[in-house]
Amino acid sequence: MPSTSGYNLRPRRGAKVESRPANQKRTQQGGPVRSSGSREKKQYRPYAEYQRRCQRFKVKAISSEPASLPLVGLADCVAFDIVGIDLPGPLFLKSREKVWIALFTCANFHDIHLELVNSLTAESFLLSVRRFIARRGRPRTTYNDNGTNFRGASNDLSKLDWDKIMRETMTNKILWKFIPPSAAWWGGWWERLVRIVK
């Protein structure tokens, strides 16, 4: 194809053809350097700003269906009838001793009752449960996570002769419910109050 301007635009045979991006230019040092902007970018910018403004004003609010309330918190019962238990800690005393807090949370009224626990054994936890029962009354249902001390306390309480205890004291057996392992959000209504206590 003959050139009209006096220059041949086709590459010669055996010549190397170099292609580079539009925003790359050669400098005096000889290496390719990308420039900070390109002509295409500058031409596109006003259109992009217009699109951004339109999208901002045309956006619709997302509405999602709220989750149903847990039936535990809606039951008609007395305070501390349904309880969530957690053991935040350890805390350090002045004597460099470790203690934990047994946090009993009422499901309906979100009242809290605190007991100090000296160790994470089932026996010390059962002592805190006994102190709680002496002060607030026996809970009908307790919810807690899958801690080993909770499991041990549940096993110890299941070994008791509840028929004899119910006959003599006219009390009901405590129902222990455990949340799934590694699912702390199941116990949100009592885990949330740990942050307030700390």
C-alpha positions, 0 to 999 in steps of 0.5 A: 500500500503506497503511502501518501505522506511519504512514510511507509507505515507497514513494518519491514520484513524481519523488523520487530513490532513493539506494542505498548499501552496507550499510557506508557511512554519512553523516558530519556533513561530508556525504560518504559514508565507508566504515566499517571493518567491517560487521555481515555481516563480524562475523557471517561471521568465526567461520564463516570461522575454523572453515573455515580450521581445517578446511582446514588439518587436512584438507589432503593433501600434494602428491606429485610424481614426481621428474624422471629423473636426467640420463644425463650424470652417471650414465655410467661414466667417469673424472674430467673425461671429461664436462665442463661449461664456464662463464666467470663474471666479469669479475673485476678485478685490482689493476692494474684489469685484467679477467679471467674464470674458465674453470670446468671441472666434471666431470659425474660427480664435480662436481670443478672446475678453474679457469683464468684467461682474459684476454679473451673471445676464442676464442683465449684460451679455447682456451689455457685449454682446452689448459692444462686438457687438459695437467693433467687429460687430454682430455675426451670431451664438453664441455657449454657455453652458447651464448656466442660464444667457445664457438662460435668455439672449437668452429669453430676446433677443427673446422678442425683435422685430427683424423685426423692428430692421432688418428694421431699422439697416439692421442687422441679428438676432443672432442665439443662440445654446446651448450645451447639459447639462453636456457635456462640451466637446461639446464646446472644441474649446472655453472652451480650451481658458479659460485655456490660459486666466487664 
